[in-house]
Amino acid sequence: MIPYNQRILQLLIPGIFFCTYGLAQVPPMIKDEIQNRVNLKINPSIAIAIHDSLGDHTFVAGTAHTGIKATPKTRYRLGNLGNTLTGLLTASLDVSGRIKKDTTLGSLVTPELPFKDLSGQSVSILDVVTHRSGLKDQRGIALTPEASWDALFEEGATEAIRPYRAGTALLYSDWAMALLANGLSEYTKTPYPEIVVREVINPLSLNLTFIAPKGSKASLASGLSLETANENTLVLSAPTLWWTANIEELLDYGKKILSPPPTMQKAMELATTTFHSEDSRLAVAMGWFKDPEGILYHSGHYKGFNTFIAIDQKHQRVITLATNTDAADITDIGMHLVNPHVYSLERYIPQAINGAQLSKFSGTYINDAMNASLELQTLQDTLQVVQEEDTLSLHFMGEKRFFYTGLKAHLEFETNEEGQIVGVVLHKNGKQMMFIKAE
């Protein structure tokens, strides 16, 4: 599974900071945009919660599953946002002297397993928890989707996933974090969910819930159990991804990071310390990212869900969002709330346009590098994307931009000096793809 966070990092790298957004901490425009995305069936439901000096503020729109309205109590899967819990667990074990963060990853298991990069440098616990292990998700999942240490003892296994360099470049890896979680479990002789509850959940008085993958009857926002959601699909199946919360509980998690109890103070300080930075634009803590202003953040994605959390320790503010689809990211809403002056919000609101104006957007657009194309035509005053399997309608959103029906994606057309359409950029969940108009 290619980690969703690779696309999120591209969005977050420029740096973010909180600023005052007026007294309405869930602004009417944000509420309108959330409701609009639900109405357009881009997101089944979206929940948002904010904590600031004025208190806690929540807003929820849409349905958890057919016929059931989402509420602040509706549960969402946190996905790889659960890696922040592993970061706190690592910090807790370190400050109590039970492990050392610089210990080699392979020393967590018995017998010890050499885990080195191509230069002979050992991968450390800190490398993994700060996303610098060099271990790639694709290779790891191909070897064992459950990040099993047992599989690594097989002949040639460690060579198959051997990192090029450890401890240097940022490379987000859910598989490496899951391997660390399983290693900490074996080292402490305690099942991973139990040790997280003991070391993190209970000391912080959190209500985050772990749901076992087998036989779970818990109904989340999608209406599916974990077992059903993961059925017959080769993706990472790891306990680090099986934490759930409603939007109020997720907000409480952020608030506890702002003001941890005395027993967790040292662990929290260690977990949120900056260990590495990329060109002064992006820094990493234990399981967290930090912007140049010192704000913690993370986007959590996993099958059918995505979440967002940002924590401004300086100004004592928290922003959290959750939705029950992984195909329509809500990070852009969170980033706009973080800093509306830096991050504009693409508002998916249809605007009027006539057929004569639409005609200039029709044509074939090609991306040779990706061997991809877009065929656009007008039909009954509507611009449509023509595909073999179906035809998708586009809605005009102003300024040479159109958004897809039921998708978190839009097209932005490019013109030359004469005002002629020469290309189009597809924007989808933080990614961009350029197409050139064919002659």
N, C-alpha and C positions, 0 to 999 in steps of 0.2 A: 504494500500500500504506500503510495507516495504521500508523505505527510502534508496535510492541508496547510500546516503552518509555514511551509516554504512560500506559498503565495501570500500568506498573511504578513510574513517578515518584510516582503517587498513593500507592502503598504505602510508598515510601521517604522521602517528604518529612518525616514527623514527626521524623526524626532517629534515628540508630542509634549504638550503641557496643558494643564487645566487652566481655565480662566472662568470668570464669572459669566453666567449665561442669563443673568437677570434673576428675578425673584421666583419665577415659575420654573422650578427645577426639572419638571418634565414639561418642556415648552409645548404650547398648543401645536406648533408646526411639527414637532416630533410625534406627538400623538396622532395628528392627521396623517403623517407619512406612514406610521405603523399601521393604522387602520386601513389606509389605502393599499398597502402591500397585501394585507389580509384579504381585502375585497377583491383584489386582482388575482388572488390565489397564488401569489408568489411565495408567501409563507402561510402555512396553516394557522399558526399562532405566533405572536411575539410578546414577550414579557420584558419589562424594563423596571429597574429599581435603582434609585439614587439616594445616597446619603451625603448630607452636607450640614452646614451650621444651622439650617432651618429644620433639620430632622430627616425622616425617611419618606421617600415619595415613590409610588409604584403606579404602573399602568399596564394592563394586559388586554390584548385583543385576539379574537379568533377562537378556534376550537382545538382541544387536545386530540380528539379523534371524533369520528362521525357522531354528531348529536350531542356531544359533551362540550360545553363552553369552558375555555381555559380561564383559570382564576390565579390569584397570587399563590395558591396552594398546589397548582399543577406542577408535577415533577418533570424535570428535563435531565437528560444524560449530560454529564460534564465533559465527556470525551477526554482528550489529552490535556484539558485543564487540570485533570487529576494528577498530572505530573508535578504540579506545585505542591501537592501533598507529599509526594516522594521527596521533594526538595526539603520540606520541613522535617520529614522523618529523618533524613540524612543529617540535618543540622542538629536535631535533638539527640541523636546517637553520638554525634561528634562532641557536643558540649558536655555531655555526661561521661565522656571518656570511653565509651563502649566500642567506638570505631574511630579511625582518623580519616578525615576527608581526602587526604593525599594517598591513602592506602590503595594498592593496586586492585583493580576490579576482580581479577582472578583469584585473589586471596580470600574472597568471601565464601568460597566453596571448598569442599574437601573431597578428593585431593585438590591442591591448588592448581589452577589452570593458567598456564602462561598466556597472556593476552597482550600482544605487542603489535605495534605498527611496523611498516616496512623498514624503518630505520632502527628497530629494536627497542623503541621507547614503549614502556608499559602504559596501558590505558588505566587511568586512576578513577576512583569513585567521583572525584571532583570534576574530571573531564566529562563524565557522563551527565552529571546533574547540572552542569553548566553548558550542555549541548556542544561539547567540543571533543567528543569521543572519536570522531571520524568514522564511526560505524553507520552504514547506510541501511535505511529501512528496507529497501527492495531486496538486498542480499540477505538480510537477517530473516525476513518473513519467508523468503524462498527456502531457507534452511529449516526454520521452525516457526510457524505463525504464533506459537505460544511463548516465544523467547525462552525456550527450555534450555537449562544448563546441561541436561543429560545429552541433548543432541550435539553440544559442543565438544563432548569427549569422543565423538566418533572421529575416525581417521580423516584428516583433511578438512574438518569442519571450520576450525579457526582460520585456516588459510583461505577458505572460501569467502570469509567476511572480513579479512584482515584490512584494517584501515590504512590509508596512505600515510596520514600524519595524525597524531593524537595531541590534544592540548593546545591547538592553534586556531584553525579556522572554525567559524560557527557552522554547525551542520545539525539541524534539529532532527532527532531520531526518537520516535516513539518506541521502536524496538529496543534501542539501547537503554531507555528509561525503564522499560518493562523487565529487561534482563537484570538491571540494578535492583529493582524491587524484589524480584525473585531471589537474587543473591542476598539481599538484606534479610529476607525471610529465612533462608537457609542458615545464614550466619547466626541469627538470633534464635533459631529453632522455634519460630512463631509464624503462623500463616500471615501473609502480607496484610489482609484487611484487619486482622486482629491487632497487629503491631501498630498500624496507622491509627486505629481507634484508641489504643493505649497511649501512644506517644503524641498524637496530634489532635484527634477529634475530641476526646474527653478533656484533656487539659485546656482546650480552647472553648469547651462547652458548645460545640457545633452540632448541627443536626444533619450534616451530610450523610447520605445513606449508601452503603455498599450493597449491590444486588448481584447475587451469584448467577453465573451464566447458565447453570443447569437447573431446570425445574422451577425457575422463578415464576411466580404468578403475578408479580407486581406489574401493574399497568402504568406505563409512563405516558408522556404526552403524545407519543405516536400510537398508543394502544397496543404496542407489541412488547413481549418479553424479550430479554436479551437473547435467549435461545432462538426465538423466531427471527429476530433481526439479523443474526449472524449466520443463518442457515445456508449451507452450500455455497459459501463465498470465501475465497482465500484472502482474508484480511488479518491484521494483527488481532489476536484474541488474548488480551492481557488484563489482569486485575486492575492495573493502573487506569484503565479506561472505563471501569464499571461503577464509578461513583455518580450519584444522582443528587439533585437538590431542587427545591422550588425557588422562585426568584427571591423570596424573602430570606431563605436560608443562604442563598448565594451572596446576597448583600451582607448578611451577618458574618460570613466568612471574611469578606473584605474589611468589615468594621473591626473584627478581632485582629487582623493584621495591623490595622492602625493603632489599636490599643490592646496588646496582648496582656494576659495576666502575668504577675511577677515570675511565676514558675516557667513561663515560656519566653521571657524577655530575651535571654541570651541566645536561645535557639532562633528566635525570630530575627534578631540582629544579624546573626550569621547567615541565615537563609536569604536575607534581603541585601546582603553586602554585594557590591559590584566586584566581580572576579575577572572580568574580561570585557573589552570594548572593541567595537569594529569602527575604526575611523571616526571616533567620537560621536557617532550617530546612533549606535545601538550598543547597549551593554547587557550583560547577562548576570543574573544572580542564581541561586539554587532553584531551578525549575521556573524561574521568572525571567522576563525581559525588563529592561529599564531604559527610559529615554534620557537624553542629556539633562533634563530637569530633575531626574531621579524618580520618575513615576514608574511604578510597577505595573505590568500589564500581561495579559495572556489571552489568547483566543483558543477555545477548546472545540475541536471538531471530531465527530465520529458518526458512524452510520445513522443517518436520519436526524441528527441534532447538530447545533453549534451554539456556543456560548461565548461571552466576552466579559472580561473584568478589567478595570483599571483603577489603581489606588494611588492617590496623591497624599503621601504622608505629611508633606509640608502644610498643605491646606486642609487636611482632614476630610477628604472627599473620596467617594467610591461611586463608580458607575458599573452596573451589571446589566447584561441582556441575555436572553435565551430564546431559541426558536426550535421547532420540531421539524426541521429540514436541514440537510447539509448542502443542498443545492442552491440556497439563497442566503448568502452570508449576511449577518447583521452587524459586522464589524464597522461598516461605513457609518452606521448610525452612532455607534459608540465613539468612533473617532471624531465625528462631527461635534458630539457633546463635549469631548475632551478639549477640542480647540476648533470652534466653528470658523475662525479667521484663517486657519491653515487648511482644514479639510472640508471642502464643499460637499454637500449632500445631493446626490443625483435623485431628484424627486420624480417618481414614476407616476406622473399625472398627465392623462391624455389632453391634448390641445387640438383645436380645429385646424384642418388643412384641406384644401380642395384637390380634386383630381389633377388639375393642370399643374399645380405646384408639386404634386407627387411624382409626376412623370419623369422629372429630371433625375430622380434617385434610382430609377429602374436600370437594370443591366446585369452583367456578369462581372463579379469581382474575384480576383485570383490571388492566392498566396502560394507561390511556387515552392518556397522553402518547406512548407508544411504539406504540400500537395493537397491543398484545400481550396474550396471555392464557395461563393455565395451567389445564388441566382435570385434576383429581386424583380418582382413585377407588380404592377398595379391592377387591382380588381375591385370595382365598385367603390372607388374612393378610398381604397385601403392598400397600403404597401405590404407585400407578402414575401416571405422567404420560401422559395419552392425547393422541396426536397423529394427524394424518391419515396420515402416512407410517409411523409405528410407535408402539409403546407401550414406555416406559422404566420399569424397576423402580427403586424407591427403597429405600434401606436406612436404618433408624433408627440414629442415632449418639448419641442421648441429648439431653435438654434441648430438646425440640421442634425437633430438627434431623434432616434426612435427606440422604443423599448419593446421587448418581446412579451407576448401574452403568456402569463403564468410562469415566467422565468425571471431570475435576477440577472438580467443581461440587457445591454443596449448597444446600439450602433451609433457611431459619431462619424459623419461624412466629412471628407477633406475636399477643399476646392483649390484651384489654381488662381493666378492673378486675375483671370478673366471671369472668375466666378463659376467655372465649370467643375462638375464633380469628377475627381480624379482617383478617389479611393475612399475606403471606409475602415474604421477601427472598431473591432468587436471588443467590448468591455464585459468581462464576466468574472465575478467573484475575485476582483483584484488582479486578474490577468488581462493582458491586451494582445490582440492579434490584428495585424495590418493586412488589408486586402487592396490590391490595385485594380482599378476599373479596366476591363479589357476593351480594346479598340472595337 
